Structures are given as C-alpha cells and as structure tokens.
C-alpha cells in the first residue's frame, strides 16, 4: 500500500477540513485555540506537512463541530 501523505485521497481530506473550517467562519488561530495548540499545528496539517493521528482527528472534528464519521465516509473511494 502506498503512503497516504500527499495522495489524492489525503488531499481531498485536507481540502474538506479547510473548507469546513472556512464554512464555520473560523481562522486557523481560532481552531488552534479550541485545540489548545499553536496556530502552526493547524497550518501544518492543513498544508500536508504533518498527519493527524486518530485522536487528533477526533479533536479537530469536535473543534469544527463536525461528525467525524461523516467526514471519513466521504473518503471511502
């Protein structure tokens, strides 16, 4: 199995998180504050420089007030 970082599906995942954040009217700084992390944390996962582990993903979904199952189901192909 090829690495997922920078794969088309990973790019769709990132675009989905970015789009959702913007649709909620949130900046990277605001999301980072909700997570208790620096703004660079959000910038790095949105930019594809770092992966989110499962727990981090669940925390990001909660910060965006999104259903993590729904987010993941859109990536099933």
mmCIF file of the N, C-alpha and C atoms, coordinates in Angstrom:
data_MODEL
# 
_entry.id   MODEL 
# 
loop_
_atom_site.group_PDB 
_atom_site.id 
_atom_site.type_symbol 
_atom_site.label_atom_id 
_atom_site.label_alt_id 
_atom_site.label_comp_id 
_atom_site.label_asym_id 
_atom_site.label_entity_id 
_atom_site.label_seq_id 
_atom_site.pdbx_PDB_ins_code 
_atom_site.Cartn_x 
_atom_site.Cartn_y 
_atom_site.Cartn_z 
_atom_site.occupancy 
_atom_site.B_iso_or_equiv 
_atom_site.pdbx_formal_charge 
_atom_site.auth_seq_id 
_atom_site.auth_comp_id 
_atom_site.auth_asym_id 
_atom_site.auth_atom_id 
_atom_site.pdbx_PDB_model_num 
ATOM 1   N N  . UNK A 1 1  ? 0.838   -1.163 0.000  1.00 0.00 ? 1  UNK A N  1 
ATOM 2   C CA . UNK A 1 1  ? 0.000   0.000  0.000  1.00 0.00 ? 1  UNK A CA 1 
ATOM 3   C C  . UNK A 1 1  ? 0.899   1.247  0.000  1.00 0.00 ? 1  UNK A C  1 
ATOM 4   N N  . UNK A 1 2  ? 0.645   2.190  -0.916 1.00 0.00 ? 2  UNK A N  1 
ATOM 5   C CA . UNK A 1 2  ? 1.473   3.402  -0.959 1.00 0.00 ? 2  UNK A CA 1 
ATOM 6   C C  . UNK A 1 2  ? 1.189   4.323  0.231  1.00 0.00 ? 2  UNK A C  1 
ATOM 7   N N  . UNK A 1 3  ? 2.149   5.178  0.511  1.00 0.00 ? 3  UNK A N  1 
ATOM 8   C CA . UNK A 1 3  ? 1.980   6.146  1.600  1.00 0.00 ? 3  UNK A CA 1 
ATOM 9   C C  . UNK A 1 3  ? 0.800   7.057  1.291  1.00 0.00 ? 3  UNK A C  1 
ATOM 10  N N  . UNK A 1 4  ? 0.063   7.439  2.330  1.00 0.00 ? 4  UNK A N  1 
ATOM 11  C CA . UNK A 1 4  ? -1.122  8.268  2.129  1.00 0.00 ? 4  UNK A CA 1 
ATOM 12  C C  . UNK A 1 4  ? -0.818  9.762  2.084  1.00 0.00 ? 4  UNK A C  1 
ATOM 13  N N  . UNK A 1 5  ? 0.300   10.177 2.686  1.00 0.00 ? 5  UNK A N  1 
ATOM 14  C CA . UNK A 1 5  ? 0.620   11.594 2.714  1.00 0.00 ? 5  UNK A CA 1 
ATOM 15  C C  . UNK A 1 5  ? 0.790   12.107 1.292  1.00 0.00 ? 5  UNK A C  1 
ATOM 16  N N  . UNK A 1 6  ? 0.053   13.116 0.955  1.00 0.00 ? 6  UNK A N  1 
ATOM 17  C CA . UNK A 1 6  ? 0.039   13.757 -0.366 1.00 0.00 ? 6  UNK A CA 1 
ATOM 18  C C  . UNK A 1 6  ? -0.656  12.922 -1.444 1.00 0.00 ? 6  UNK A C  1 
ATOM 19  N N  . UNK A 1 7  ? -1.330  11.860 -1.062 1.00 0.00 ? 7  UNK A N  1 
ATOM 20  C CA . UNK A 1 7  ? -2.115  11.086 -2.032 1.00 0.00 ? 7  UNK A CA 1 
ATOM 21  C C  . UNK A 1 7  ? -3.367  11.889 -2.391 1.00 0.00 ? 7  UNK A C  1 
ATOM 22  N N  . UNK A 1 8  ? -4.015  11.571 -3.506 1.00 0.00 ? 8  UNK A N  1 
ATOM 23  C CA . UNK A 1 8  ? -5.247  12.290 -3.863 1.00 0.00 ? 8  UNK A CA 1 
ATOM 24  C C  . UNK A 1 8  ? -6.307  12.228 -2.762 1.00 0.00 ? 8  UNK A C  1 
ATOM 25  N N  . UNK A 1 9  ? -6.436  11.095 -2.112 1.00 0.00 ? 9  UNK A N  1 
ATOM 26  C CA . UNK A 1 9  ? -7.429  10.971 -1.047 1.00 0.00 ? 9  UNK A CA 1 
ATOM 27  C C  . UNK A 1 9  ? -7.054  11.832 0.161  1.00 0.00 ? 9  UNK A C  1 
ATOM 28  N N  . UNK A 1 10 ? -5.772  11.885 0.480  1.00 0.00 ? 10 UNK A N  1 
ATOM 29  C CA . UNK A 1 10 ? -5.319  12.742 1.581  1.00 0.00 ? 10 UNK A CA 1 
ATOM 30  C C  . UNK A 1 10 ? -5.557  14.205 1.232  1.00 0.00 ? 10 UNK A C  1 
ATOM 31  N N  . UNK A 1 11 ? -5.312  14.564 -0.013 1.00 0.00 ? 11 UNK A N  1 
ATOM 32  C CA . UNK A 1 11 ? -5.560  15.943 -0.445 1.00 0.00 ? 11 UNK A CA 1 
ATOM 33  C C  . UNK A 1 11 ? -7.048  16.296 -0.332 1.00 0.00 ? 11 UNK A C  1 
ATOM 34  N N  . UNK A 1 12 ? -7.930  15.348 -0.665 1.00 0.00 ? 12 UNK A N  1 
ATOM 35  C CA . UNK A 1 12 ? -9.368  15.577 -0.506 1.00 0.00 ? 12 UNK A CA 1 
ATOM 36  C C  . UNK A 1 12 ? -9.731  15.755 0.966  1.00 0.00 ? 12 UNK A C  1 
ATOM 37  N N  . UNK A 1 13 ? -9.116  14.959 1.816  1.00 0.00 ? 13 UNK A N  1 
ATOM 38  C CA . UNK A 1 13 ? -9.342  15.046 3.258  1.00 0.00 ? 13 UNK A CA 1 
ATOM 39  C C  . UNK A 1 13 ? -8.953  16.431 3.775  1.00 0.00 ? 13 UNK A C  1 
ATOM 40  N N  . UNK A 1 14 ? -7.777  16.901 3.392  1.00 0.00 ? 14 UNK A N  1 
ATOM 41  C CA . UNK A 1 14 ? -7.323  18.217 3.826  1.00 0.00 ? 14 UNK A CA 1 
ATOM 42  C C  . UNK A 1 14 ? -8.233  19.315 3.296  1.00 0.00 ? 14 UNK A C  1 
ATOM 43  N N  . UNK A 1 15 ? -8.590  19.211 2.024  1.00 0.00 ? 15 UNK A N  1 
ATOM 44  C CA . UNK A 1 15 ? -9.480  20.214 1.433  1.00 0.00 ? 15 UNK A CA 1 
ATOM 45  C C  . UNK A 1 15 ? -10.816 20.249 2.168  1.00 0.00 ? 15 UNK A C  1 
ATOM 46  N N  . UNK A 1 16 ? -11.275 19.091 2.573  1.00 0.00 ? 16 UNK A N  1 
ATOM 47  C CA . UNK A 1 16 ? -12.540 19.004 3.311  1.00 0.00 ? 16 UNK A CA 1 
ATOM 48  C C  . UNK A 1 16 ? -12.419 19.705 4.671  1.00 0.00 ? 16 UNK A C  1 
ATOM 49  N N  . UNK A 1 17 ? -11.333 19.484 5.375  1.00 0.00 ? 17 UNK A N  1 
ATOM 50  C CA . UNK A 1 17 ? -11.135 20.134 6.674  1.00 0.00 ? 17 UNK A CA 1 
ATOM 51  C C  . UNK A 1 17 ? -11.008 21.652 6.526  1.00 0.00 ? 17 UNK A C  1 
ATOM 52  N N  . UNK A 1 18 ? -10.288 22.080 5.505  1.00 0.00 ? 18 UNK A N  1 
ATOM 53  C CA . UNK A 1 18 ? -10.112 23.512 5.264  1.00 0.00 ? 18 UNK A CA 1 
ATOM 54  C C  . UNK A 1 18 ? -11.442 24.153 4.900  1.00 0.00 ? 18 UNK A C  1 
ATOM 55  N N  . UNK A 1 19 ? -12.168 23.509 4.007  1.00 0.00 ? 19 UNK A N  1 
ATOM 56  C CA . UNK A 1 19 ? -13.464 24.031 3.578  1.00 0.00 ? 19 UNK A CA 1 
ATOM 57  C C  . UNK A 1 19 ? -14.437 24.124 4.747  1.00 0.00 ? 19 UNK A C  1 
ATOM 58  N N  . UNK A 1 20 ? -14.443 23.105 5.576  1.00 0.00 ? 20 UNK A N  1 
ATOM 59  C CA . UNK A 1 20 ? -15.328 23.086 6.741  1.00 0.00 ? 20 UNK A CA 1 
ATOM 60  C C  . UNK A 1 20 ? -14.958 24.198 7.716  1.00 0.00 ? 20 UNK A C  1 
ATOM 61  N N  . UNK A 1 21 ? -13.664 24.372 7.947  1.00 0.00 ? 21 UNK A N  1 
ATOM 62  C CA . UNK A 1 21 ? -13.212 25.441 8.853  1.00 0.00 ? 21 UNK A CA 1 
ATOM 63  C C  . UNK A 1 21 ? -13.663 26.801 8.332  1.00 0.00 ? 21 UNK A C  1 
ATOM 64  N N  . UNK A 1 22 ? -13.466 27.022 7.054  1.00 0.00 ? 22 UNK A N  1 
ATOM 65  C CA . UNK A 1 22 ? -13.854 28.308 6.463  1.00 0.00 ? 22 UNK A CA 1 
ATOM 66  C C  . UNK A 1 22 ? -15.366 28.490 6.469  1.00 0.00 ? 22 UNK A C  1 
ATOM 67  N N  . UNK A 1 23 ? -16.112 27.414 6.203  1.00 0.00 ? 23 UNK A N  1 
ATOM 68  C CA . UNK A 1 23 ? -17.581 27.496 6.209  1.00 0.00 ? 23 UNK A CA 1 
ATOM 69  C C  . UNK A 1 23 ? -18.107 27.853 7.597  1.00 0.00 ? 23 UNK A C  1 
ATOM 70  N N  . UNK A 1 24 ? -17.374 27.437 8.620  1.00 0.00 ? 24 UNK A N  1 
ATOM 71  C CA . UNK A 1 24 ? -17.758 27.754 10.005 1.00 0.00 ? 24 UNK A CA 1 
ATOM 72  C C  . UNK A 1 24 ? -17.297 29.159 10.396 1.00 0.00 ? 24 UNK A C  1 
ATOM 73  N N  . UNK A 1 25 ? -16.577 29.828 9.488  1.00 0.00 ? 25 UNK A N  1 
ATOM 74  C CA . UNK A 1 25 ? -16.096 31.179 9.769  1.00 0.00 ? 25 UNK A CA 1 
ATOM 75  C C  . UNK A 1 25 ? -14.967 31.223 10.765 1.00 0.00 ? 25 UNK A C  1 
ATOM 76  N N  . UNK A 1 26 ? -14.188 30.147 10.831 1.00 0.00 ? 26 UNK A N  1 
ATOM 77  C CA . UNK A 1 26 ? -13.091 30.052 11.795 1.00 0.00 ? 26 UNK A CA 1 
ATOM 78  C C  . UNK A 1 26 ? -11.743 30.253 11.116 1.00 0.00 ? 26 UNK A C  1 
ATOM 79  N N  . UNK A 1 27 ? -10.845 30.914 11.813 1.00 0.00 ? 27 UNK A N  1 
ATOM 80  C CA . UNK A 1 27 ? -9.469  31.031 11.347 1.00 0.00 ? 27 UNK A CA 1 
ATOM 81  C C  . UNK A 1 27 ? -8.664  29.853 11.889 1.00 0.00 ? 27 UNK A C  1 
ATOM 82  N N  . UNK A 1 28 ? -7.472  29.667 11.354 1.00 0.00 ? 28 UNK A N  1 
ATOM 83  C CA . UNK A 1 28 ? -6.579  28.636 11.898 1.00 0.00 ? 28 UNK A CA 1 
ATOM 84  C C  . UNK A 1 28 ? -6.286  28.921 13.370 1.00 0.00 ? 28 UNK A C  1 
ATOM 85  N N  . UNK A 1 29 ? -6.129  30.175 13.708 1.00 0.00 ? 29 UNK A N  1 
ATOM 86  C CA . UNK A 1 29 ? -5.836  30.551 15.090 1.00 0.00 ? 29 UNK A CA 1 
ATOM 87  C C  . UNK A 1 29 ? -6.986  30.175 16.019 1.00 0.00 ? 29 UNK A C  1 
ATOM 88  N N  . UNK A 1 30 ? -8.214  30.398 15.579 1.00 0.00 ? 30 UNK A N  1 
ATOM 89  C CA . UNK A 1 30 ? -9.365  30.061 16.406 1.00 0.00 ? 30 UNK A CA 1 
ATOM 90  C C  . UNK A 1 30 ? -9.484  28.549 16.618 1.00 0.00 ? 30 UNK A C  1 
ATOM 91  N N  . UNK A 1 31 ? -9.233  27.779 15.566 1.00 0.00 ? 31 UNK A N  1 
ATOM 92  C CA . UNK A 1 31 ? -9.272  26.315 15.706 1.00 0.00 ? 31 UNK A CA 1 
ATOM 93  C C  . UNK A 1 31 ? -8.161  25.875 16.660 1.00 0.00 ? 31 UNK A C  1 
ATOM 94  N N  . UNK A 1 32 ? -6.981  26.438 16.480 1.00 0.00 ? 32 UNK A N  1 
ATOM 95  C CA . UNK A 1 32 ? -5.855  26.092 17.355 1.00 0.00 ? 32 UNK A CA 1 
ATOM 96  C C  . UNK A 1 32 ? -6.173  26.394 18.814 1.00 0.00 ? 32 UNK A C  1 
ATOM 97  N N  . UNK A 1 33 ? -6.819  27.522 19.068 1.00 0.00 ? 33 UNK A N  1 
ATOM 98  C CA . UNK A 1 33 ? -7.188  27.870 20.438 1.00 0.00 ? 33 UNK A CA 1 
ATOM 99  C C  . UNK A 1 33 ? -8.160  26.847 21.017 1.00 0.00 ? 33 UNK A C  1 
ATOM 100 N N  . UNK A 1 34 ? -9.116  26.399 20.208 1.00 0.00 ? 34 UNK A N  1 
ATOM 101 C CA . UNK A 1 34 ? -10.059 25.377 20.675 1.00 0.00 ? 34 UNK A CA 1 
ATOM 102 C C  . UNK A 1 34 ? -9.339  24.073 21.009 1.00 0.00 ? 34 UNK A C  1 
ATOM 103 N N  . UNK A 1 35 ? -8.269  23.800 20.273 1.00 0.00 ? 35 UNK A N  1 
ATOM 104 C CA . UNK A 1 35 ? -7.499  22.569 20.469 1.00 0.00 ? 35 UNK A CA 1 
ATOM 105 C C  . UNK A 1 35 ? -6.438  22.708 21.562 1.00 0.00 ? 35 UNK A C  1 
ATOM 106 N N  . UNK A 1 36 ? -6.173  23.927 21.976 1.00 0.00 ? 36 UNK A N  1 
ATOM 107 C CA . UNK A 1 36 ? -5.098  24.147 22.937 1.00 0.00 ? 36 UNK A CA 1 
ATOM 108 C C  . UNK A 1 36 ? -3.731  23.927 22.327 1.00 0.00 ? 36 UNK A C  1 
ATOM 109 N N  . UNK A 1 37 ? -3.633  24.231 21.052 1.00 0.00 ? 37 UNK A N  1 
ATOM 110 C CA . UNK A 1 37 ? -2.385  24.023 20.300 1.00 0.00 ? 37 UNK A CA 1 
ATOM 111 C C  . UNK A 1 37 ? -1.985  25.336 19.638 1.00 0.00 ? 37 UNK A C  1 
ATOM 112 N N  . UNK A 1 38 ? -0.742  25.448 19.167 1.00 0.00 ? 38 UNK A N  1 
ATOM 113 C CA . UNK A 1 38 ? -0.345  26.663 18.442 1.00 0.00 ? 38 UNK A CA 1 
ATOM 114 C C  . UNK A 1 38 ? -0.972  26.683 17.033 1.00 0.00 ? 38 UNK A C  1 
ATOM 115 N N  . UNK A 1 39 ? -1.085  27.856 16.470 1.00 0.00 ? 39 UNK A N  1 
ATOM 116 C CA . UNK A 1 39 ? -1.646  28.004 15.122 1.00 0.00 ? 39 UNK A CA 1 
ATOM 117 C C  . UNK A 1 39 ? -0.856  27.187 14.110 1.00 0.00 ? 39 UNK A C  1 
ATOM 118 N N  . UNK A 1 40 ? 0.431   27.037 14.326 1.00 0.00 ? 40 UNK A N  1 
ATOM 119 C CA . UNK A 1 40 ? 1.265   26.284 13.384 1.00 0.00 ? 40 UNK A CA 1 
ATOM 120 C C  . UNK A 1 40 ? 0.827   24.816 13.288 1.00 0.00 ? 40 UNK A C  1 
ATOM 121 N N  . UNK A 1 41 ? 0.245   24.273 14.343 1.00 0.00 ? 41 UNK A N  1 
ATOM 122 C CA . UNK A 1 41 ? -0.274  22.902 14.304 1.00 0.00 ? 41 UNK A CA 1 
ATOM 123 C C  . UNK A 1 41 ? -1.342  22.784 13.218 1.00 0.00 ? 41 UNK A C  1 
ATOM 124 N N  . UNK A 1 42 ? -2.280  23.732 13.201 1.00 0.00 ? 42 UNK A N  1 
ATOM 125 C CA . UNK A 1 42 ? -3.350  23.717 12.198 1.00 0.00 ? 42 UNK A CA 1 
ATOM 126 C C  . UNK A 1 42 ? -2.758  23.960 10.814 1.00 0.00 ? 42 UNK A C  1 
ATOM 127 N N  . UNK A 1 43 ? -1.857  24.925 10.708 1.00 0.00 ? 43 UNK A N  1 
ATOM 128 C CA . UNK A 1 43 ? -1.235  25.234 9.419  1.00 0.00 ? 43 UNK A CA 1 
ATOM 129 C C  . UNK A 1 43 ? -0.505  24.023 8.850  1.00 0.00 ? 43 UNK A C  1 
ATOM 130 N N  . UNK A 1 44 ? 0.165   23.273 9.705  1.00 0.00 ? 44 UNK A N  1 
ATOM 131 C CA . UNK A 1 44 ? 0.941   22.122 9.231  1.00 0.00 ? 44 UNK A CA 1 
ATOM 132 C C  . UNK A 1 44 ? 0.054   20.975 8.781  1.00 0.00 ? 44 UNK A C  1 
ATOM 133 N N  . UNK A 1 45 ? -1.046  20.672 9.495  1.00 0.00 ? 45 UNK A N  1 
ATOM 134 C CA . UNK A 1 45 ? -1.884  19.584 8.992  1.00 0.00 ? 45 UNK A CA 1 
ATOM 135 C C  . UNK A 1 45 ? -2.683  20.033 7.777  1.00 0.00 ? 45 UNK A C  1 
ATOM 136 N N  . UNK A 1 46 ? -3.106  21.296 7.749  1.00 0.00 ? 46 UNK A N  1 
ATOM 137 C CA . UNK A 1 46 ? -3.830  21.768 6.563  1.00 0.00 ? 46 UNK A CA 1 
ATOM 138 C C  . UNK A 1 46 ? -2.919  21.834 5.344  1.00 0.00 ? 46 UNK A C  1 
ATOM 139 N N  . UNK A 1 47 ? -1.657  22.134 5.561  1.00 0.00 ? 47 UNK A N  1 
ATOM 140 C CA . UNK A 1 47 ? -0.692  22.216 4.461  1.00 0.00 ? 47 UNK A CA 1 
ATOM 141 C C  . UNK A 1 47 ? -0.113  20.875 4.041  1.00 0.00 ? 47 UNK A C  1 
ATOM 142 N N  . UNK A 1 48 ? -0.489  19.815 4.750  1.00 0.00 ? 48 UNK A N  1 
ATOM 143 C CA . UNK A 1 48 ? 0.001   18.490 4.412  1.00 0.00 ? 48 UNK A CA 1 
ATOM 144 C C  . UNK A 1 48 ? 1.397   18.191 4.918  1.00 0.00 ? 48 UNK A C  1 
ATOM 145 N N  . UNK A 1 49 ? 1.924   19.046 5.786  1.00 0.00 ? 49 UNK A N  1 
ATOM 146 C CA . UNK A 1 49 ? 3.259   18.821 6.333  1.00 0.00 ? 49 UNK A CA 1 
ATOM 147 C C  . UNK A 1 49 ? 3.260   17.783 7.443  1.00 0.00 ? 49 UNK A C  1 
ATOM 148 N N  . UNK A 1 50 ? 2.108   17.605 8.079  1.00 0.00 ? 50 UNK A N  1 
ATOM 149 C CA . UNK A 1 50 ? 2.020   16.632 9.169  1.00 0.00 ? 50 UNK A CA 1 
ATOM 150 C C  . UNK A 1 50 ? 0.687   15.935 9.081  1.00 0.00 ? 50 UNK A C  1 
ATOM 151 N N  . UNK A 1 51 ? 0.693   14.700 9.530  1.00 0.00 ? 51 UNK A N  1 
ATOM 152 C CA . UNK A 1 51 ? -0.542  13.911 9.574  1.00 0.00 ? 51 UNK A CA 1 
ATOM 153 C C  . UNK A 1 51 ? -1.228  14.115 10.916 1.00 0.00 ? 51 UNK A C  1 
ATOM 154 N N  . UNK A 1 52 ? -2.527  13.913 10.895 1.00 0.00 ? 52 UNK A N  1 
ATOM 155 C CA . UNK A 1 52 ? -3.279  13.864 12.142 1.00 0.00 ? 52 UNK A CA 1 
ATOM 156 C C  . UNK A 1 52 ? -3.410  12.404 12.544 1.00 0.00 ? 52 UNK A C  1 
ATOM 157 N N  . UNK A 1 53 ? -3.134  12.083 13.795 1.00 0.00 ? 53 UNK A N  1 
ATOM 158 C CA . UNK A 1 53 ? -3.448  10.729 14.237 1.00 0.00 ? 53 UNK A CA 1 
ATOM 159 C C  . UNK A 1 53 ? -4.946  10.685 14.549 1.00 0.00 ? 53 UNK A C  1 
ATOM 160 N N  . UNK A 1 54 ? -5.454  9.541  14.874 1.00 0.00 ? 54 UNK A N  1 
ATOM 161 C CA . UNK A 1 54 ? -6.901  9.375  15.039 1.00 0.00 ? 54 UNK A CA 1 
ATOM 162 C C  . UNK A 1 54 ? -7.452  10.248 16.164 1.00 0.00 ? 54 UNK A C  1 
ATOM 163 N N  . UNK A 1 55 ? -6.757  10.321 17.281 1.00 0.00 ? 55 UNK A N  1 
ATOM 164 C CA . UNK A 1 55 ? -7.223  11.129 18.407 1.00 0.00 ? 55 UNK A CA 1 
ATOM 165 C C  . UNK A 1 55 ? -7.209  12.605 18.033 1.00 0.00 ? 55 UNK A C  1 
ATOM 166 N N  . UNK A 1 56 ? -6.149  13.044 17.356 1.00 0.00 ? 56 UNK A N  1 
ATOM 167 C CA . UNK A 1 56 ? -6.091  14.434 16.910 1.00 0.00 ? 56 UNK A CA 1 
ATOM 168 C C  . UNK A 1 56 ? -7.232  14.730 15.926 1.00 0.00 ? 56 UNK A C  1 
ATOM 169 N N  . UNK A 1 57 ? -7.493  13.798 15.015 1.00 0.00 ? 57 UNK A N  1 
ATOM 170 C CA . UNK A 1 57 ? -8.591  13.983 14.070 1.00 0.00 ? 57 UNK A CA 1 
ATOM 171 C C  . UNK A 1 57 ? -9.919  14.151 14.802 1.00 0.00 ? 57 UNK A C  1 
ATOM 172 N N  . UNK A 1 58 ? -10.168 13.325 15.800 1.00 0.00 ? 58 UNK A N  1 
ATOM 173 C CA . UNK A 1 58 ? -11.410 13.442 16.568 1.00 0.00 ? 58 UNK A CA 1 
ATOM 174 C C  . UNK A 1 58 ? -11.494 14.798 17.268 1.00 0.00 ? 58 UNK A C  1 
ATOM 175 N N  . UNK A 1 59 ? -10.374 15.277 17.779 1.00 0.00 ? 59 UNK A N  1 
ATOM 176 C CA . UNK A 1 59 ? -10.349 16.589 18.428 1.00 0.00 ? 59 UNK A CA 1 
ATOM 177 C C  . UNK A 1 59 ? -10.611 17.708 17.418 1.00 0.00 ? 59 UNK A C  1 
ATOM 178 N N  . UNK A 1 60 ? -10.024 17.598 16.232 1.00 0.00 ? 60 UNK A N  1 
ATOM 179 C CA . UNK A 1 60 ? -10.249 18.604 15.182 1.00 0.00 ? 60 UNK A CA 1 
ATOM 180 C C  . UNK A 1 60 ? -11.713 18.594 14.751 1.00 0.00 ? 60 UNK A C  1 
ATOM 181 N N  . UNK A 1 61 ? -12.272 17.418 14.559 1.00 0.00 ? 61 UNK A N  1 
ATOM 182 C CA . UNK A 1 61 ? -13.687 17.319 14.177 1.00 0.00 ? 61 UNK A CA 1 
ATOM 183 C C  . UNK A 1 61 ? -14.568 17.980 15.237 1.00 0.00 ? 61 UNK A C  1 
ATOM 184 N N  . UNK A 1 62 ? -14.263 17.745 16.508 1.00 0.00 ? 62 UNK A N  1 
ATOM 185 C CA . UNK A 1 62 ? -15.034 18.365 17.585 1.00 0.00 ? 62 UNK A CA 1 
ATOM 186 C C  . UNK A 1 62 ? -14.872 19.885 17.564 1.00 0.00 ? 62 UNK A C  1 
ATOM 187 N N  . UNK A 1 63 ? -13.658 20.366 17.329 1.00 0.00 ? 63 UNK A N  1 
ATOM 188 C CA . UNK A 1 63 ? -13.408 21.808 17.268 1.00 0.00 ? 63 UNK A CA 1 
ATOM 189 C C  . UNK A 1 63 ? -14.177 22.451 16.124 1.00 0.00 ? 63 UNK A C  1 
ATOM 190 N N  . UNK A 1 64 ? -14.390 21.682 15.054 1.00 0.00 ? 64 UNK A N  1 
ATOM 191 C CA . UNK A 1 64 ? -15.142 22.177 13.902 1.00 0.00 ? 64 UNK A CA 1 
ATOM 192 C C  . UNK A 1 64 ? -16.624 21.868 14.002 1.00 0.00 ? 64 UNK A C  1 
ATOM 193 N N  . UNK A 1 65 ? -17.023 21.252 15.110 1.00 0.00 ? 65 UNK A N  1 
ATOM 194 C CA . UNK A 1 65 ? -18.411 20.854 15.345 1.00 0.00 ? 65 UNK A CA 1 
ATOM 195 C C  . UNK A 1 65 ? -18.922 19.989 14.181 1.00 0.00 ? 65 UNK A C  1 
ATOM 196 N N  . UNK A 1 66 ? -18.111 18.994 13.832 1.00 0.00 ? 66 UNK A N  1 
ATOM 197 C CA . UNK A 1 66 ? -18.417 18.115 12.704 1.00 0.00 ? 66 UNK A CA 1 
ATOM 198 C C  . UNK A 1 66 ? -18.473 16.667 13.164 1.00 0.00 ? 66 UNK A C  1 
ATOM 199 N N  . UNK A 1 67 ? -19.246 15.874 12.463 1.00 0.00 ? 67 UNK A N  1 
ATOM 200 C CA . UNK A 1 67 ? -19.342 14.444 12.734 1.00 0.00 ? 67 UNK A CA 1 
ATOM 201 C C  . UNK A 1 67 ? -18.154 13.742 12.084 1.00 0.00 ? 67 UNK A C  1 
ATOM 202 N N  . UNK A 1 68 ? -17.244 13.164 12.877 1.00 0.00 ? 68 UNK A N  1 
ATOM 203 C CA . UNK A 1 68 ? -16.062 12.537 12.296 1.00 0.00 ? 68 UNK A CA 1 
ATOM 204 C C  . UNK A 1 68 ? -16.416 11.371 11.368 1.00 0.00 ? 68 UNK A C  1 
ATOM 205 N N  . UNK A 1 69 ? -17.482 10.653 11.658 1.00 0.00 ? 69 UNK A N  1 
ATOM 206 C CA . UNK A 1 69 ? -17.885 9.534  10.800 1.00 0.00 ? 69 UNK A CA 1 
ATOM 207 C C  . UNK A 1 69 ? -18.302 10.031 9.423  1.00 0.00 ? 69 UNK A C  1 
ATOM 208 N N  . UNK A 1 70 ? -18.992 11.152 9.408  1.00 0.00 ? 70 UNK A N  1 
ATOM 209 C CA . UNK A 1 70 ? -19.421 11.721 8.132  1.00 0.00 ? 70 UNK A CA 1 
ATOM 210 C C  . UNK A 1 70 ? -18.202 12.188 7.331  1.00 0.00 ? 70 UNK A C  1 
ATOM 211 N N  . UNK A 1 71 ? -17.250 12.813 8.005  1.00 0.00 ? 71 UNK A N  1 
ATOM 212 C CA . UNK A 1 71 ? -16.049 13.260 7.324  1.00 0.00 ? 71 UNK A CA 1 
ATOM 213 C C  . UNK A 1 71 ? -15.304 12.088 6.697  1.00 0.00 ? 71 UNK A C  1 
ATOM 214 N N  . UNK A 1 72 ? -15.179 11.009 7.444  1.00 0.00 ? 72 UNK A N  1 
ATOM 215 C CA . UNK A 1 72 ? -14.459 9.845  6.942  1.00 0.00 ? 72 UNK A CA 1 
ATOM 216 C C  . UNK A 1 72 ? -15.222 9.112  5.845  1.00 0.00 ? 72 UNK A C  1 
ATOM 217 N N  . UNK A 1 73 ? -16.518 9.073  5.948  1.00 0.00 ? 73 UNK A N  1 
ATOM 218 C CA . UNK A 1 73 ? -17.298 8.324  4.944  1.00 0.00 ? 73 UNK A CA 1 
ATOM 219 C C  . UNK A 1 73 ? -17.178 8.922  3.553  1.00 0.00 ? 73 UNK A C  1 
ATOM 220 N N  . UNK A 1 74 ? -16.903 10.218 3.491  1.00 0.00 ? 74 UNK A N  1 
ATOM 221 C CA . UNK A 1 74 ? -16.753 10.856 2.174  1.00 0.00 ? 74 UNK A CA 1 
ATOM 222 C C  . UNK A 1 74 ? -15.446 10.458 1.491  1.00 0.00 ? 74 UNK A C  1 
ATOM 223 N N  . UNK A 1 75 ? -14.549 9.801  2.194  1.00 0.00 ? 75 UNK A N  1 
ATOM 224 C CA . UNK A 1 75 ? -13.240 9.421  1.650  1.00 0.00 ? 75 UNK A CA 1 
ATOM 225 C C  . UNK A 1 75 ? -13.168 7.949  1.249  1.00 0.00 ? 75 UNK A C  1 
ATOM 226 N N  . UNK A 1 76 ? -14.292 7.263  1.252  1.00 0.00 ? 76 UNK A N  1 
ATOM 227 C CA . UNK A 1 76 ? -14.290 5.803  1.082  1.00 0.00 ? 76 UNK A CA 1 
ATOM 228 C C  . UNK A 1 76 ? -13.980 5.306  -0.316 1.00 0.00 ? 76 UNK A C  1 
ATOM 229 N N  . UNK A 1 77 ? -13.627 6.127  -1.240 1.00 0.00 ? 77 UNK A N  1 
ATOM 230 C CA . UNK A 1 77 ? -13.331 5.575  -2.583 1.00 0.00 ? 77 UNK A CA 1 
ATOM 231 C C  . UNK A 1 77 ? -11.983 5.962  -3.079 1.00 0.00 ? 77 UNK A C  1 
# 
